[in-house]
Amino acid sequence: MKIGIIFALFLVMTSFDTQKDPVFDVGEWFKFRIHYGFVTAGYATLEVKESTRNNKKVFHAIGKGYTTGMSKFFFKVEDIYESYFDKATGKPYQFVRKIDEGGYTKNQEGFFNQDKNTILVKDYKNKNENTFATPENVQDILSTFYYLRKHQSINKLKVGESIAIDMFFDDETTKFKLKFIGKEDIDTKFGTVSTMIFRPLVQSGRVFKEEESLTVWISDDENKLPIRIKASLAVGSIKADLESFKGLQNSFKIKVKQ
């Protein structure tokens, strides 16, 4: 089972409100448990640090995904995604992608030229580099998560409506879409949490049952935290649940505590 595919899509399966208070800042950290029922398959983490690009302070986001326990023996995954993006505009300067998924590996860096609408991708595994044309305001897979979180508003979305963004991934730009499904209170390890439900549109085929096989639950508060993700696969389903967090900029609202 492609745990790596789940993790990559998981990083961007959210949509968020613009607000006066900071949505996130340096020091924010999440950890998610990926599981089949009660069986833990692996974990994913997201962290925000600070770095310097073009002589200015930028956000440095780091996402990691890895299998654990018996899953590691059957299908080892060790994925690292990084993105350096502007604190004000959210535009990415650089991405890093280092993955090992059952022996399938990639080791790439991408360097954005937002003025010329191009990206230079260096492939260290195959020892080559290519420059690709991109649309304006293109994002990488990890910066998309934070761009949507800070710069997009869902206040006017109606059930069934979608938000779309251009995302560069696997040497091409795709239109990533998120459809608003509705709201729901769900039980978590922290207690009952009010959430908004979204479905990213994904390509059906060998892994997923259909175009709308992924569902994500986002906390209906100022943080807009990804609380739960469920992926319906060709055989069975897999979930990712928020396991722990720190460095939030706003209070995490829980209706009923455990």
HELIX and SHEET records of a PDB file:
HELIX    1   1 ILE A    3  PHE A   10  1                                   8    
HELIX    2   2 GLY A   69  PHE A   74  1                                   6    
HELIX    3   3 ILE A  141  HIS A  151  1                                  11    
SHEET    1   A15 ASN A 128  ALA A 133  0                                        
SHEET    2   A15 THR A 118  ASP A 123 -1                                        
SHEET    3   A15 TYR A 104  ASN A 113 -1                                        
SHEET    4   A15 PRO A  92  GLU A 101 -1                                        
SHEET    5   A15 VAL A  77  ASP A  86 -1                                        
SHEET    6   A15 LYS A  56  THR A  67 -1                                        
SHEET    7   A15 VAL A  39  ARG A  53 -1                                        
SHEET    8   A15 TRP A  29  TYR A  36 -1                                        
SHEET    9   A15 SER A 237  LYS A 246 -1                                        
SHEET   10   A15 PRO A 226  SER A 232 -1                                        
SHEET   11   A15 LEU A 214  SER A 219 -1                                        
SHEET   12   A15 GLY A 191  PRO A 200 -1                                        
SHEET   13   A15 GLU A 172  THR A 188 -1                                        
SHEET   14   A15 SER A 162  PHE A 169 -1                                        
SHEET   15   A15 GLN A 139  ASP A 140  1                                        
SHEET    1   B13 ASN A 128  ALA A 133  0                                        
SHEET    2   B13 THR A 118  ASP A 123 -1                                        
SHEET    3   B13 TYR A 104  ASN A 113 -1                                        
SHEET    4   B13 PRO A  92  GLU A 101 -1                                        
SHEET    5   B13 VAL A  77  ASP A  86 -1                                        
SHEET    6   B13 LYS A  56  THR A  67 -1                                        
SHEET    7   B13 VAL A  39  ARG A  53 -1                                        
SHEET    8   B13 TRP A  29  TYR A  36 -1                                        
SHEET    9   B13 SER A 237  LYS A 246 -1                                        
SHEET   10   B13 PRO A 226  SER A 232 -1                                        
SHEET   11   B13 LEU A 214  SER A 219 -1                                        
SHEET   12   B13 GLY A 191  PRO A 200 -1                                        
SHEET   13   B13 VAL A 256  LYS A 257 -1                                        
END                                                                             
